[in-house]
Amino acid sequence: MKKQPEPTALTREQADALEKELDDLHRELKADLGQADVDHIRSVIRLSRASEIVGRLLLHFGLDPLTFVAGTSALALSKILENMEIGHNVMHGQYDWTLDPALDSRAYEWDLVCAGADWREYHNYEHHTFTNVLGKDRDVGYHYLRVTPEQPWRPMHLLQPLLATGLAFGFQWGIAMHGVKFPEKFEGQKTLTELHQRVVPFLRKAGWQLFKDYGFFPALALGNAPRVAIGNLLANVIRNLWTFCVIFCGHFPEGVTYYKEGEAKDESRGQWYARQINGSANIEGGSFFHLLTGHLSHQIEHHLFPDLPASRYPDLAPRIREICARYGQRYTTGPFGAQLGSVAKKLLRLALPQQGLTTA
C-alpha cells in the first residue's frame, strides 16, 4: 500500500469550514431519507431470517457432509448479516426516524453474547466520541494489544500475535468482556460493586445465547443434536473471524492516526471531524462485500455520520474523498487483503520492544 503524506494540520478557520461543509452534507442526506432506506434494511432482515431458517433446517434434518457444510454456511451468513448490517447499524439509531419498534436503537438486542446496552455505551459513546484517543478510546488495542508505537511496550505484548489469534476466534466474547470491563477490575480501576452491575446483564445475555445455540436447538434435533451443536459452534466462529477482520481493518492499518488525550481536548466539531477521518480506514470491494461488512468497509464515512443508514456510504464516499483531498486530510483505503495484511504486520512488529520507546 502506497504510503500517504501526513494529514495537514488545520487552522481553526479551516476546521470551521470543514465543519460547515460536513454539517451541510449531513443535513442534506438526512433530509433525503425515505422508503428506499426502509426497504433496504427490511430486505436484509428477511435475507438474514431466511438464511437462518435454511441453515437450521439443513443442520437439523441433513445427514451428509454436504448439507452440514451448507447449513453451517447459511447460519453463519445469517449471523453476519444480523450483527453487521442490521444490529450494529440499528443500534446506532440509523433507523430511529422510521418509528418502527423493530428498528428502535434503544430496544434492539442482537444475536451476540455482548448485551446491547453495554455495546451502546462503550461503542456508540466511548469509541465514537474519543476515536483513537489514547487513554480514552478503549478500542485502541482492546487493552491487551499494542497497535501504535505511542503505546508503551510491556512484556505481555510478546504474546500479542497469539492473543490476537485467540481474540479472532472468540471475538464475540472479547467484545462482551470489553463491555463488562474485566481488565479494569484486575488493574484496580473498578470496584466489585461496579463490576457486579455489569456482570449480571452479561451473564443473562451470554446464558441465553449459550442455551439457544447449544441447548435448545440441539435438543430439538434429537439424534442429530451433536451435528447441530457443532454447526452452531462453527457458524459462531465464522462470524467471529469475519467481524474481527473487518473491525480491525477499520482503525489499525498503517496510515491511521492516533492522538494523545491533550490533542482532543476542547476540540471543535470540525476538529472532531478531522480526527474521525484520519483515525479511520476503509476497505475496497464490491456491493455484496460491503453488505457483509455492514458497510463498515466505509469506516471513514461511518465515523463522520454514524446515524446515517450505512447503505448510503458507498454513494457518499466519493464526496467525502474529494473533501478530504481539498482539506489535506488522509483518506486511508485499500483492498481487504492489503488492509488485513497491514494490520497483521503491525501486530507482529509492535509485539517487540523498539529503541527509543518507553516501557511500562
C-alpha positions in Angstrom: 0.0 0.0 0.0 1.4 3.4 -1.1 2.4 5.5 1.9 0.3 8.6 2.1 1.6 12.1 3.2 0.8 13.2 6.8 -2.6 15.0 7.1 -2.5 18.7 7.1 -2.8 20.4 10.5 -5.9 22.5 10.1 -6.1 26.1 11.3 -9.2 26.9 13.4 -10.7 28.7 10.3 -10.1 25.7 8.1 -11.6 23.3 10.7 -14.7 25.6 10.9 -15.0 25.5 7.2 -14.7 21.7 7.2 -17.3 21.5 9.9 -19.8 23.6 8.0 -19.3 21.6 4.8 -19.8 18.3 6.5 -22.7 19.5 8.6 -24.4 20.8 5.5 -23.8 17.4 3.8 -25.2 15.5 6.8 -28.4 17.7 6.7 -28.8 17.1 3.0 -28.5 13.3 3.4 -30.8 13.1 6.4 -33.5 15.1 4.5 -33.3 12.6 1.6 -34.0 9.5 3.8 -37.1 7.7 2.8 -38.8 4.4 1.8 -35.8 3.1 -0.2 -33.8 3.1 3.1 -36.6 1.2 4.9 -36.9 -1.2 2.1 -33.2 -1.9 2.2 -32.9 -2.8 5.9 -36.1 -4.8 5.8 -34.9 -6.8 2.8 -31.6 -7.6 4.7 -33.7 -8.7 7.7 -35.7 -11.0 5.5 -32.5 -12.4 4.0 -30.9 -12.9 7.4 -34.0 -14.7 8.7 -34.4 -16.9 5.6 -30.7 -17.8 5.7 -31.1 -18.8 9.4 -34.2 -21.0 8.6 -32.4 -22.7 5.7 -29.3 -23.2 7.8 -31.1 -24.7 10.8 -33.3 -27.0 8.6 -30.2 -28.3 6.8 -28.4 -28.9 10.1 -31.4 -30.5 11.8 -32.6 -32.8 9.1 -29.5 -33.4 6.9 -27.4 -36.5 7.3 -24.4 -36.0 4.9 -21.4 -33.7 5.0 -22.7 -31.5 2.1 -25.8 -30.5 4.0 -23.7 -29.9 7.1 -21.4 -27.5 5.3 -24.3 -25.8 3.5 -26.3 -25.5 6.8 -23.4 -24.1 8.7 -22.5 -21.6 6.0 -26.1 -20.4 5.8 -26.3 -20.0 9.5 -23.0 -18.1 9.6 -24.3 -15.8 6.8 -27.4 -15.1 8.9 -25.4 -14.2 12.0 -23.0 -12.0 10.0 -25.9 -10.1 8.4 -27.7 -9.7 11.7 -24.6 -8.5 13.6 -23.1 -6.2 10.9 -25.7 -4.7 8.6 -28.7 -5.0 11.0 -27.7 -5.0 14.6 -24.7 -2.7 14.6 -26.4 -0.1 12.4 -29.9 -0.2 14.0 -28.2 0.3 17.5 -26.5 3.4 16.1 -30.0 4.9 15.6 -29.8 4.8 11.8 -33.4 3.9 11.5 -35.0 5.6 14.6 -36.6 8.1 12.3 -38.9 5.3 10.9 -40.6 5.0 14.3 -40.6 1.2 13.7 -40.3 -0.6 17.1 -38.3 -3.4 15.4 -35.7 -0.8 14.4 -35.6 1.1 17.7 -31.9 1.6 18.6 -32.7 1.7 22.4 -34.6 -1.6 22.4 -32.8 -3.7 19.8 -31.0 -6.8 21.1 -28.7 -8.7 18.7 -27.5 -12.2 18.3 -24.3 -11.8 20.3 -23.2 -12.5 23.8 -22.4 -8.8 24.3 -25.5 -7.1 25.8 -26.9 -4.4 23.6 -26.9 -1.8 26.4 -23.1 -2.4 27.0 -22.4 -2.0 23.3 -24.4 1.2 23.1 -22.4 2.7 26.0 -18.9 1.7 25.2 -19.1 1.7 21.4 -21.6 4.4 20.4 -20.4 6.8 23.1 -16.8 5.9 24.1 -15.4 4.8 20.8 -17.3 7.2 18.5 -16.6 10.2 20.8 -13.0 9.6 21.6 -11.9 7.7 18.5 -8.2 6.8 18.6 -7.5 9.0 21.6 -5.0 7.0 23.7 -6.3 6.5 27.2 -9.9 7.4 26.3 -10.8 5.1 23.4 -10.5 1.6 24.9 -10.9 0.1 21.4 -7.3 1.1 20.7 -5.8 -2.4 21.1 -8.7 -3.6 23.3 -6.5 -3.2 26.4 -4.1 -6.1 25.5 -2.8 -5.3 22.0 -0.2 -2.7 21.0 -1.3 -1.1 17.8 0.8 2.1 17.8 4.4 2.8 18.9 2.9 5.5 21.2 1.5 2.8 23.4 4.2 1.8 26.0 5.6 -1.7 25.4 5.0 -4.4 28.0 6.4 -7.9 28.2 2.9 -9.3 27.6 3.0 -7.8 24.1 5.4 -10.5 23.1 2.3 -12.7 23.1 0.1 -10.4 21.1 0.2 -12.5 17.9 -1.3 -15.4 19.9 -3.6 -13.1 21.8 -4.9 -11.6 18.6 -5.5 -15.0 17.1 -7.4 -16.2 20.1 -9.4 -13.0 20.1 -10.3 -13.5 16.5 -11.8 -17.0 17.1 -13.7 -15.9 20.2 -14.4 -12.3 19.1 -17.9 -12.1 20.5 -16.6 -13.0 23.9 -13.8 -10.4 23.6 -16.4 -7.7 22.8 -18.5 -8.8 25.8 -15.6 -8.7 28.2 -14.7 -5.3 26.8 -18.2 -4.1 27.7 -18.1 -5.6 31.2 -14.6 -4.0 31.7 -13.0 -7.0 33.4 -9.4 -5.8 32.7 -10.1 -2.6 34.6 -11.1 -4.6 37.6 -7.9 -6.7 37.5 -5.9 -3.4 37.5 -7.9 -1.9 40.4 -9.8 0.7 38.3 -13.2 -0.7 39.2 -14.9 -1.8 42.4 -16.6 -5.2 42.9 -20.0 -3.3 43.1 -19.4 -1.7 39.7 -18.2 -5.0 38.2 -21.3 -6.8 39.6 -23.6 -4.2 37.9 -22.1 -5.1 34.6 -21.6 -8.8 35.1 -25.3 -9.6 35.8 -26.6 -8.3 32.3 -23.7 -10.0 30.6 -24.4 -13.4 32.3 -28.1 -13.1 31.5 -27.3 -12.4 27.8 -24.5 -14.9 27.5 -26.5 -17.6 29.2 -29.4 -17.1 26.7 -27.0 -17.2 23.7 -25.4 -20.4 25.0 -28.8 -22.0 25.8 -30.2 -21.1 22.4 -27.2 -22.3 20.3 -26.0 -25.3 22.3 -29.1 -26.3 24.3 -32.5 -25.5 22.7 -31.7 -26.1 19.0 -29.6 -29.2 19.5 -32.4 -30.6 21.8 -34.9 -30.1 19.0 -32.8 -32.2 16.7 -32.9 -35.2 19.0 -30.4 -37.7 17.5 -28.9 -35.0 15.3 -28.1 -32.9 18.4 -24.2 -33.2 18.1 -24.3 -32.2 14.5 -26.5 -29.2 15.3 -24.3 -28.1 18.2 -21.1 -28.4 16.2 -22.8 -26.5 13.3 -23.8 -23.7 15.6 -20.3 -23.5 17.1 -18.7 -23.3 13.6 -21.2 -20.7 12.5 -20.4 -18.6 15.5 -16.6 -19.0 14.9 -17.0 -18.0 11.2 -19.0 -14.9 12.3 -16.3 -14.1 14.9 -13.4 -14.4 12.4 -15.2 -12.2 9.9 -16.2 -9.4 12.3 -12.7 -9.4 13.8 -11.1 -8.9 10.4 -13.5 -6.2 9.3 -13.3 -4.3 12.6 -9.5 -4.5 12.9 -9.2 -3.1 9.4 -11.2 -0.1 10.4 -8.7 1.5 12.8 -5.4 -0.5 12.9 -3.9 -0.5 9.3 -0.8 1.6 8.5 -1.8 5.2 7.8 -4.2 5.6 10.6 -3.5 8.4 13.1 -3.7 8.1 16.9 -4.0 11.0 19.3 -2.8 11.9 22.7 -5.5 13.0 25.2 -4.5 16.6 25.1 -4.8 16.8 21.3 -8.5 16.1 21.5 -9.2 18.4 24.5 -11.6 21.3 23.8 -11.7 20.4 20.1 -14.3 22.0 17.8 -16.7 19.8 15.8 -14.6 20.5 12.7 -11.5 19.2 14.5 -13.5 16.2 15.7 -14.5 15.5 12.0 -10.8 15.7 11.1 -9.9 13.2 13.8 -12.6 10.8 12.7 -11.2 10.9 9.1 -7.6 10.4 10.0 -8.3 7.8 12.7 -10.3 5.5 10.4 -9.6 3.4 7.3 -11.8 2.0 4.5 -11.7 -1.3 2.7 -12.4 -1.6 -1.1 -14.7 -4.2 -2.5 -18.0 -4.9 -4.3 -21.5 -4.3 -3.2 -22.1 -7.7 -1.5 -18.7 -7.4 0.3 -19.8 -4.1 1.6 -23.1 -5.6 2.8 -21.3 -8.4 4.6 -19.2 -5.8 6.4 -22.3 -3.9 7.5 -20.8 -1.2 5.3 -18.0 -0.8 7.9 -15.8 -1.1 4.9 -16.6 2.6 4.7 -15.4 3.3 8.2 -14.5 6.9 7.5 -18.0 7.7 6.3 -19.4 5.8 9.3 -17.4 7.7 11.8 -18.4 11.0 10.2 -22.1 10.2 10.1 -22.8 7.2 12.4 -26.6 7.9 12.5 -26.9 7.8 8.7 -28.1 4.5 7.2 -24.9 2.6 6.3 -26.2 1.6 2.8 -25.7 5.3 1.9 -22.0 5.2 2.5 -20.8 3.8 -0.9 -22.6 6.7 -2.8 -21.3 9.2 -0.2 -17.7 8.0 -0.3 -16.6 9.9 -3.5 -17.8 13.2 -2.0 -16.0 12.6 1.3 -12.8 11.7 -0.5 -13.0 14.9 -2.5 -13.5 16.9 0.6 -10.5 15.2 2.3 -8.3 16.0 -0.7 -9.2 19.7 -0.6 -8.5 20.0 3.1 -5.4 17.9 3.0 -6.8 15.1 5.2 -5.7 11.5 4.8 -8.3 9.1 3.2 -6.9 5.7 4.0 -8.3 2.9 1.9 -7.2 -0.3 0.2 -8.2 -3.8 -0.8 -9.2 -6.2 2.0 -6.1 -8.3 1.7 -3.8 -5.3 1.8 -5.5 -3.8 4.8 -5.6 -7.0 6.8 -2.0 -7.7 5.9 -1.1 -4.3 7.1 -2.8 -5.0 10.5 -1.0 -8.3 10.8 2.4 -6.8 10.1 1.8 -4.1 12.6 0.7 -6.5 15.3 3.9 -8.6 14.7 6.2 -5.6 14.6 4.8 -3.9 17.7 4.9 -7.1 19.7 8.6 -6.4 20.1 10.2 -3.5 22.1 11.6 -0.8 19.9 14.5 1.5 20.5 13.6 4.9 21.9 10.2 3.8 23.2 9.2 3.9 26.9 8.4 0.6 28.5 6.0 0.1 31.3 
